[in-house]
Amino acid sequence: MARIAGVNIPTNKRVLIALTYIHGIGNAKAKEICEKVGIPAERRVNQLADSEVIQIREAIDRDYIVEGDLRREVAMNIKRLMDLGCYRGLRHRKGLPVHGQRTHTNARTRKGPAKAIAGKKK
């Protein structure tokens, strides 16, 4: 099992797909990494040589912010918005949608389960 950026990536999947298991790497970045290292797209993780795994690991460490560092950076950005007291920070603080979505209906993922209001029958 290959371990890259602190994540055990699945061995029987293609390298492109397996790299997306790392937080901060999606399809586009995975393809970019494979092109930099020179690994064909259809190669599977269990077919990689140790030297290729090391090349992938070094390319990710050198060029990308992933996993813990990325999570920390995002958390610090949200905390900065909340400390400033700007509109987006207030929405984060209240647990409401941040990007202008409606809240009259929907937004249940962000607001949590519906709470019953006493005496609200029609």
MITI-192153 format. One record per residue: residue number from 1; residue in one letter; x negated, y, z of N, C-alpha, C in turn. Coordinates in Angstrom, 1 decimal. Each point is the difference from the previous one (the first is absolute). Layout:
N
[NUM; 'A'; [X; Y; Z]; [X; Y; Z]; [X; Y; Z]]
...
This chain:
122
[1; 'M'; [-0.8; -1.2; 0.0]; [0.8; 1.2; 0.0]; [-0.9; 1.2; 0.0]]
[2; 'A'; [0.2; 0.9; -1.0]; [-0.8; 1.3; -0.1]; [0.6; 1.0; 1.0]]
[3; 'R'; [-1.0; 0.7; 0.7]; [0.4; 1.0; 0.9]; [-0.6; 1.3; -0.5]]
[4; 'I'; [0.9; 0.9; -0.4]; [-0.4; 1.3; -0.5]; [0.7; 1.1; 0.8]]
[5; 'A'; [-0.8; 1.0; 0.5]; [0.6; 1.1; 0.7]; [0.8; -0.4; 1.2]]
[6; 'G'; [-0.5; -1.1; 0.7]; [0.7; -0.5; 1.2]; [1.3; -0.7; -0.3]]
[7; 'V'; [0.3; -0.4; -1.2]; [1.2; -0.7; -0.4]; [-0.3; -1.3; -0.7]]
[8; 'N'; [0.6; -1.1; 0.5]; [-0.2; -1.3; -0.7]; [0.9; 0.1; -1.2]]
[9; 'I'; [-0.6; 0.0; -1.2]; [0.9; 0.0; -1.2]; [0.2; -1.4; -0.5]]
[10; 'P'; [1.2; -0.3; -0.5]; [0.4; -1.4; -0.4]; [-0.9; -0.5; -1.1]]
[11; 'T'; [-0.3; -1.3; 0.2]; [-1.0; -0.6; -0.9]; [0.6; -0.5; -1.4]]
[12; 'N'; [1.2; -0.4; 0.0]; [0.6; -0.6; -1.2]; [0.6; 1.0; -1.0]]
[13; 'K'; [-0.1; 1.3; 0.4]; [0.6; 1.0; -0.9]; [-1.0; 0.7; -0.9]]
[14; 'R'; [0.4; 0.7; -1.0]; [-0.9; 0.7; -0.9]; [-0.6; 1.1; 0.8]]
[15; 'V'; [-1.2; 0.4; -0.4]; [-0.8; 1.1; 0.8]; [0.8; 1.3; 0.0]]
[16; 'L'; [0.6; 0.3; -1.2]; [0.8; 1.3; 0.0]; [1.1; 0.0; 1.0]]
[17; 'I'; [0.7; -1.1; 0.2]; [1.1; -0.1; 0.9]; [-0.5; -0.1; 1.4]]
[18; 'A'; [-1.0; -0.7; 0.3]; [-0.6; -0.2; 1.3]; [-0.5; 1.3; 0.6]]
[19; 'L'; [-0.6; 0.8; -0.8]; [-0.6; 1.3; 0.5]; [1.1; 0.9; 0.5]]
[20; 'T'; [1.3; -0.1; -0.5]; [1.1; 0.8; 0.4]; [0.4; -0.3; 1.4]]
[21; 'Y'; [-0.5; -1.1; 0.6]; [0.3; -0.3; 1.4]; [-0.7; 0.9; 1.0]]
[22; 'I'; [-1.0; 0.8; -0.5]; [-0.7; 0.9; 0.8]; [0.7; 1.3; 0.0]]
[23; 'H'; [0.3; 0.6; 1.2]; [0.7; 1.2; 0.1]; [-0.8; 1.2; -0.7]]
[24; 'G'; [0.7; 0.6; -0.9]; [-0.7; 1.1; -0.7]; [-0.4; -0.3; -1.4]]
[25; 'I'; [0.1; -1.3; -0.4]; [-0.3; -0.4; -1.4]; [1.3; -0.6; -0.6]]
[26; 'G'; [0.4; 0.6; -1.1]; [1.1; -0.4; -0.8]; [-0.4; -0.6; -1.3]]
[27; 'N'; [0.9; -0.2; -0.9]; [-0.3; -0.6; -1.3]; [-1.1; 0.8; -0.8]]
[28; 'A'; [0.1; 1.3; 0.0]; [-0.9; 0.9; -0.8]; [-1.4; -0.1; 0.5]]
[29; 'K'; [-0.1; 0.1; 1.4]; [-1.4; 0.0; 0.6]; [-0.6; -1.4; -0.1]]
[30; 'A'; [0.8; -1.0; 0.1]; [-0.5; -1.4; -0.1]; [-0.5; -0.2; -1.4]]
[31; 'K'; [0.7; 0.5; -1.0]; [-0.5; -0.2; -1.4]; [-1.3; 0.8; -0.2]]
[32; 'E'; [-0.1; 1.2; 0.6]; [-1.1; 0.8; -0.1]; [-1.3; -0.7; 0.6]]
[33; 'I'; [0.3; -0.6; 1.2]; [-1.1; -0.7; 0.7]; [-0.5; -1.1; -0.8]]
[34; 'C'; [0.9; -0.8; -0.6]; [-0.4; -1.2; -0.8]; [-0.8; 0.5; -1.2]]
[35; 'E'; [0.4; 1.1; -0.7]; [-0.7; 0.5; -1.1]; [-1.4; 0.4; 0.4]]
[36; 'K'; [-0.2; 0.7; 1.1]; [-1.3; 0.5; 0.5]; [-0.9; -1.2; 0.3]]
[37; 'V'; [0.5; -1.0; 0.6]; [-0.8; -1.2; 0.4]; [-0.2; -0.9; -1.2]]
[38; 'G'; [0.9; 0.0; -1.0]; [-0.1; -0.8; -1.1]; [0.6; -1.4; 0.1]]
[39; 'I'; [1.1; -0.1; 0.7]; [0.7; -1.2; 0.2]; [1.2; -0.1; -0.9]]
[40; 'P'; [0.2; -1.1; -0.8]; [1.2; 0.0; -0.8]; [1.3; -0.1; 0.8]]
[41; 'A'; [1.1; 0.5; -0.6]; [1.2; 0.2; 0.8]; [0.7; -1.4; 0.3]]
[42; 'E'; [-0.3; -1.0; -0.8]; [0.7; -1.3; 0.3]; [-0.8; -0.9; 1.0]]
[43; 'R'; [-1.2; 0.5; 0.5]; [-0.8; -0.8; 0.9]; [0.7; -0.1; 1.3]]
[44; 'R'; [-0.1; -1.1; 0.7]; [0.6; -0.3; 1.3]; [-1.0; 0.3; 1.1]]
[45; 'V'; [0.5; 0.2; 1.2]; [-1.0; 0.3; 1.1]; [-0.8; -1.2; 0.3]]
[46; 'N'; [0.5; -1.2; 0.0]; [-0.8; -1.1; 0.3]; [-1.0; -0.4; -1.1]]
[47; 'Q'; [0.0; 0.7; -1.1]; [-1.0; -0.2; -1.1]; [-1.1; 1.0; 0.1]]
[48; 'L'; [0.1; 1.0; 0.9]; [-1.0; 1.0; 0.1]; [-1.2; -0.5; 0.7]]
[49; 'A'; [-1.2; 0.4; -0.5]; [-1.3; -0.3; 0.7]; [-0.1; 0.9; 1.2]]
[50; 'D'; [-0.9; -0.4; 0.9]; [-0.2; 0.9; 1.2]; [-0.6; 1.3; -0.4]]
[51; 'S'; [-0.8; 0.1; -1.0]; [-0.6; 1.3; -0.5]; [1.1; 0.9; -0.5]]
[52; 'E'; [1.0; -0.6; -0.7]; [1.1; 0.9; -0.5]; [0.9; 0.5; 1.2]]
[53; 'V'; [0.2; -0.8; 1.0]; [0.8; 0.5; 1.1]; [-0.8; 1.1; 0.7]]
[54; 'I'; [-1.3; -0.1; 0.1]; [-0.8; 1.0; 0.6]; [0.0; 1.3; -0.8]]
[55; 'Q'; [0.0; -0.2; -1.3]; [0.1; 1.2; -0.9]; [1.4; 0.7; 0.2]]
[56; 'I'; [1.0; -0.7; 0.1]; [1.4; 0.5; 0.2]; [0.0; 0.8; 1.3]]
[57; 'R'; [-0.5; -0.7; 1.1]; [0.0; 0.6; 1.3]; [-0.8; 1.3; 0.0]]
[58; 'E'; [-1.2; 0.0; -0.7]; [-0.8; 1.3; 0.0]; [0.7; 1.1; -0.8]]
[59; 'A'; [0.6; -0.4; -1.1]; [0.7; 1.0; -0.8]; [1.2; 0.7; 0.8]]
[60; 'I'; [0.7; -0.8; 0.7]; [1.1; 0.5; 0.8]; [-0.5; 0.9; 1.2]]
[61; 'D'; [-1.1; -0.5; 0.7]; [-0.6; 0.8; 1.0]; [-0.5; 1.3; -0.5]]
[62; 'R'; [-0.6; 0.0; -1.2]; [-0.6; 1.2; -0.5]; [1.0; 1.0; -0.5]]
[63; 'D'; [1.0; -0.4; -0.7]; [0.9; 0.9; -0.8]; [1.4; 0.3; 0.5]]
[64; 'Y'; [0.4; -0.8; 1.0]; [1.5; 0.1; 0.4]; [0.1; 0.0; 1.5]]
[65; 'I'; [1.0; 0.7; 0.4]; [0.4; 0.1; 1.5]; [1.1; -1.1; 0.1]]
[66; 'V'; [-0.2; -1.0; 0.8]; [1.0; -1.1; 0.1]; [0.2; -0.3; 1.5]]
[67; 'E'; [1.0; -0.8; 0.3]; [0.4; -0.6; 1.2]; [0.0; 1.0; 1.2]]
[68; 'G'; [-0.8; -0.3; 1.0]; [0.0; 0.8; 1.3]; [-0.3; 1.5; -0.3]]
[69; 'D'; [-1.0; 0.3; -0.8]; [-0.3; 1.4; -0.3]; [1.2; 0.7; -0.6]]
[70; 'L'; [0.6; -0.6; -1.0]; [1.1; 0.6; -0.7]; [1.2; 0.2; 0.9]]
[71; 'R'; [0.3; -1.0; 0.9]; [1.1; 0.1; 0.9]; [-0.2; 1.1; 1.0]]
[72; 'R'; [-1.3; 0.1; 0.5]; [-0.4; 1.1; 0.9]; [0.2; 1.4; -0.7]]
[73; 'E'; [-0.4; 0.1; -1.2]; [0.0; 1.3; -0.7]; [1.5; 0.4; -0.2]]
[74; 'V'; [0.9; -1.0; -0.4]; [1.4; 0.3; -0.2]; [0.6; 0.5; 1.3]]
[75; 'A'; [-0.3; -0.8; 1.1]; [0.5; 0.3; 1.3]; [-0.4; 1.4; 0.5]]
[76; 'M'; [-1.3; 0.4; -0.3]; [-0.5; 1.3; 0.4]; [0.7; 1.1; -0.8]]
[77; 'N'; [0.3; -0.3; -1.3]; [0.7; 1.0; -0.8]; [1.4; 0.3; 0.5]]
[78; 'I'; [0.7; -1.1; 0.4]; [1.4; 0.1; 0.5]; [-0.1; 0.8; 1.4]]
[79; 'K'; [-1.0; -0.4; 0.8]; [-0.1; 0.7; 1.3]; [-0.3; 1.5; -0.2]]
[80; 'R'; [-0.8; 0.3; -1.0]; [-0.3; 1.4; -0.3]; [1.2; 0.8; -0.3]]
[81; 'L'; [0.9; -0.6; -0.9]; [1.3; 0.6; -0.4]; [0.8; 0.2; 1.3]]
[82; 'M'; [0.1; -1.0; 0.8]; [0.8; 0.1; 1.2]; [-0.5; 1.1; 1.0]]
[83; 'D'; [-1.3; 0.1; 0.1]; [-0.6; 1.0; 0.9]; [0.2; 1.4; -0.5]]
[84; 'L'; [0.0; 0.2; -1.3]; [0.2; 1.3; -0.6]; [1.5; 0.5; 0.2]]
[85; 'G'; [0.9; -1.0; 0.1]; [1.4; 0.3; 0.1]; [0.6; 0.4; -1.3]]
[86; 'C'; [-0.5; -0.3; -1.1]; [0.6; 0.3; -1.3]; [1.2; -0.9; -0.2]]
[87; 'Y'; [0.7; 0.2; -1.1]; [1.3; -0.7; -0.2]; [-0.3; -1.5; -0.1]]
[88; 'R'; [-1.0; -0.4; -0.8]; [-0.3; -1.4; -0.2]; [-0.4; -0.6; 1.4]]
[89; 'G'; [-0.7; 0.7; 0.8]; [-0.4; -0.5; 1.3]; [1.2; -0.2; 0.9]]
[90; 'L'; [0.9; 0.9; -0.1]; [1.3; -0.1; 0.9]; [0.8; -1.2; -0.5]]
[91; 'R'; [0.1; -0.2; -1.3]; [0.7; -1.2; -0.5]; [-0.7; -1.3; 0.5]]
[92; 'H'; [-1.3; 0.0; 0.0]; [-0.7; -1.2; 0.5]; [0.3; -0.2; 1.5]]
[93; 'R'; [0.0; 1.1; 0.7]; [0.2; 0.0; 1.5]; [1.4; -0.6; 0.3]]
[94; 'K'; [1.0; 0.4; -0.8]; [1.4; -0.4; 0.3]; [0.3; -1.3; -0.6]]
[95; 'G'; [-0.9; -0.6; -0.8]; [0.2; -1.3; -0.6]; [1.0; 0.1; -1.2]]
[96; 'L'; [0.1; 1.1; -0.7]; [0.9; 0.2; -1.1]; [-0.8; -0.1; -1.3]]
[97; 'P'; [0.7; -0.1; -1.1]; [-0.7; 0.0; -1.3]; [-0.8; 1.3; -0.2]]
[98; 'V'; [-1.1; -0.1; -0.6]; [-0.9; 1.1; -0.1]; [0.1; 0.7; -1.4]]
[99; 'H'; [0.3; -0.8; -1.0]; [-0.1; 0.5; -1.4]; [1.3; 0.5; -0.6]]
[100; 'G'; [0.9; 0.5; 0.8]; [1.2; 0.7; -0.6]; [1.1; -0.9; -0.3]]
[101; 'Q'; [0.0; -1.3; 0.5]; [1.1; -0.9; -0.3]; [1.2; 0.5; 0.9]]
[102; 'R'; [1.2; -0.4; -0.5]; [1.2; 0.3; 0.8]; [0.1; -0.9; 1.2]]
[103; 'T'; [0.7; 0.5; 1.1]; [0.1; -0.8; 1.2]; [1.5; -0.2; 0.4]]
[104; 'H'; [0.9; 0.7; -0.7]; [1.4; -0.2; 0.3]; [0.4; -1.5; -0.1]]
[105; 'T'; [-0.4; -0.6; -1.1]; [0.1; -1.4; -0.1]; [-1.4; -0.5; -0.3]]
[106; 'N'; [-0.2; -1.3; 0.0]; [-1.3; -0.6; -0.2]; [-1.0; 0.4; 1.1]]
[107; 'A'; [-1.3; -0.1; -0.3]; [-1.1; 0.4; 0.9]; [0.0; -0.9; 1.2]]
[108; 'R'; [0.6; -1.2; 0.0]; [0.1; -0.9; 1.1]; [-1.4; -0.6; 0.4]]
[109; 'T'; [-0.9; -0.2; -1.0]; [-1.3; -0.5; 0.3]; [-0.7; 0.9; 0.9]]
[110; 'R'; [0.1; 1.3; -0.2]; [-0.8; 1.0; 0.7]; [0.7; 0.4; 1.3]]
[111; 'K'; [1.4; 0.0; 0.0]; [0.7; 0.4; 1.2]; [0.3; -1.1; 1.0]]
[112; 'G'; [-0.1; -1.2; -0.5]; [0.3; -1.2; 0.9]; [1.5; -0.4; -0.2]]
[113; 'P'; [0.4; -1.0; 0.8]; [1.4; -0.5; -0.1]; [1.0; 1.1; 0.4]]
[114; 'A'; [1.2; -0.1; -0.7]; [1.0; 1.0; 0.3]; [0.5; -0.1; 1.4]]
[115; 'K'; [0.2; 1.2; 0.6]; [0.6; 0.0; 1.4]; [1.4; 0.4; -0.1]]
[116; 'A'; [0.9; -0.7; 0.8]; [1.4; 0.3; 0.0]; [0.3; 1.3; 0.7]]
[117; 'I'; [0.9; 0.8; -0.5]; [0.4; 1.2; 0.6]; [1.4; -0.2; 0.6]]
[118; 'A'; [0.1; 0.2; 1.3]; [1.3; -0.2; 0.7]; [1.1; 0.9; -0.5]]
[119; 'G'; [1.2; -0.5; -0.3]; [1.1; 0.8; -0.4]; [0.0; 0.5; -1.4]]
[120; 'K'; [-0.8; -0.7; -0.8]; [-0.1; 0.5; -1.4]; [0.9; -0.9; -0.9]]
[121; 'K'; [1.3; -0.2; 0.2]; [0.9; -0.8; -0.8]; [0.8; 1.0; -0.8]]
[122; 'K'; [0.4; -0.5; -1.2]; [0.8; 0.8; -0.9]; [1.3; -0.7; -0.2]]
